[in-house]
Amino acid sequence: MANLFDTLAARFPADQTRPFAWLEDGSLVTYGDMMAGSARFANALAARGVGIGDRVMVQTPKSIDMLMLYLATLRAGAIFVPLNTAYTSAELSYFIEDAEPALFVSDPARHEELAALAGDISVETLGEAGEGSLSALAAGMSGAWVTVAREADDLAAILYTSGTTGRSKGAMLSHDNLASNALTLVDHWRFSADDVLLHALPIFHTHGLFVGTNVTLAAGSSMIFQAKFDAEAVMAALPRATTMMGVPTFYIRLLAEQAFDRSLVGHMRLFVSGSAPLSAEIHREFEARTGHAILERYGMTETNMNTSNPYDGDRIAGTVGMPLPGIDIRIADPESGRVLPQGEVGVIEIAGPNVFKGYWRKPEKTAEEFRDGYFISGDLGFIDPRGYVSIVGRAKDLIIAGGYNIYPAEVETALDELPQIHESAVIGVPHPDLGEGVVAAVVPRAPAFADEAAVIAALEGTLARFKQPRRVYFLPELPKNSMGKVQKTTLREMFGDAFTA
C-alpha cells in the first residue's frame, strides 16, 4: 500500500464540498477544507525542518487543528507521536529522550515549561481554539502539497503504551497496519458516505485517532467533532448522528440520563464500545433502554482492532466477538506456548496485517513479545464453540490463591449481576496464608449501600468459595484512565494491605 493518506484520499468524496466535520461552534469543515488545511500544516512542518521519517511529538488539547496536524504528518512522510495530555513533565522527559522528535507540539499553556524540557528540540504550540504558533505558521502557508510516497512497512505513527508495568514502550505502526485495519472496519461495520460519526473520544489514542478518524475518512463520511465527552452535549448531537464510538464510561453516563431513551436514538445505525471491558449488565441495560445492542470489539495499541462482534448476527454480551477478516487469533499456554484446545483459557496471540512492527528502539523486548510470528497480547481469554472470543483479564492480573487460578473478569461478572452493584473491579493482594486474596472494589447503585457481608453472601451458589472476594470495598467511582479503563494498579495501592495490616 501507499502512504496511508493516499489510501484514504482515494476514497474521499469527489465533491470536495461534502462535510468532513461539524465543530462545536457550529462551523463546518468540508473535505476541501481538510485537504487544504492538512497541506498548510505539512508546509509548516517542512518550514520547521521536519523531514521524511522524523518524529512529530504532540501533546495538545483535542482540536480540529490537531487532526489536521496528524494528516499533515502523514502527508509529509514523517511519524506522528501523540501523547496523553495527562502526562507530567517527568514522563515527557522520558518520551522526548526515547523518541528524539524533530518537533514537539505543545499546549500553549505549557510552552515555557516544555521548551525548557525539550532543550535543542524545536517546540511549537497548538491550542484548542485554533491559537498557537504552529496554527499561525500554517495559516500563512500554501494549501497545496504533494503527499510524500511511502512504502507499506514505513512507519506512520508511534504510540506509547500506557506503561502499567514498567516504562512505556513506543509501538511502531506502519502505513499498512493502519490502512488495512481502517478498510477492514469500514467493510465490517458497514460504514458509508451517508454516515455521521459522533466523535467525543480523545485523539491521542488508537480508538479516537485510528478507529474513529481513519474509518470516517476511509468511508468518505462525516463526523460531529466534540472536544470531550459531555453527556448533555452528546445527547444534543445524537439526533444528527448515525453512529457513535465510545468507551464503557460513555454508555454508563448516558444511561444515568433520564432523557436518554429509545426516542432519542431510534434512528441510530450503530453504537460501538471498546478500550475497556463493557459489563454484560450495562450491555443488557442499554439494549433494554434503547433497542440497540452495543457492538463490542477488542483492540490494542500494538494491533489496532483484532476482533468484533458481528454487524449482522448475535452481539453477545461479555464477548468481544470473532477475529476480523485477515486476522488470526489463537489461545496458547502462557509458559510453554502450546496452542490450547477450544474453550481453554490461555494467552491471546494475534497475527495479521494489523500487528505492529515492534517496539521503538527495543529489539530485545520486541523479540520477547512474539512467538512464531504471533504477537503475545498479555490478555487471557478463550474461544467458544461459535468462535466468539471472551477476555478474562490480563495475565498480570491473574490471581493465584491457595494454588487456584482466579480470573478477575469472572468474579466481576458475578458482582455486576447483583442488583446492589453498579460496577466492580477485582484484584489480588498479598495474603499471609493463600499467597493472594481476592479483593473487590465496587460502586453501589444506592450510594448509602455498604454491606460487605451481604455482597459476599449473594455470591454463594454463583462462584466457588475460593473465587469469592474475601474483602469488599465500596467506592463512589472506580479509578479510571481517560479511556475508561480501570486502573488496577491504583486499586492495589489503595487496598494492598487488606490482609496484612
Secondary structure, 3 states (H helix, E strand, C coil): CCCHHHHHHCCCCCCCCCEEEECCCCCEEEHHHHHHHHHHHHHHHHHCCCCCCCEEEEECCCCHHHHHHHHHHHHCCCEEEECCCCCCHHHHHHHHHHHCCCEEEECHHHHHHHHHHHCCCEEEECCCCCCCHHHHHHHCCCCCCCCCCCCCCCEEEEEECCCCCCCCCEEEEEHHHHHHHHHHHHHHCCCCCCCEEEECCCCCCHHHHHHHHHHHHHHCCEEEECCCCCHHHHHHHHHHCCEEEECHHHHHHHHCCCCCCHHHHCCCCEEEECCCCCCHHHHHHHHHHHCCCCEEEEEECCCEEEEECCCCCCCCCCCCCEECCCCEEEEECCCCCCECCCCCCEEEEEECCCCCCCECCCHHHHHHCEECCEEEEEEEEEECCCCCEEEEEEHHHCEEECCEEECHHHHHHHHHCCCCEEEEEEEEEEECCCEEEEEEEEEECCCCCCCHHHHHHHCECCECHHHCCCEEEECCCCCECCCCCECHHHHHHHHCCCCCC
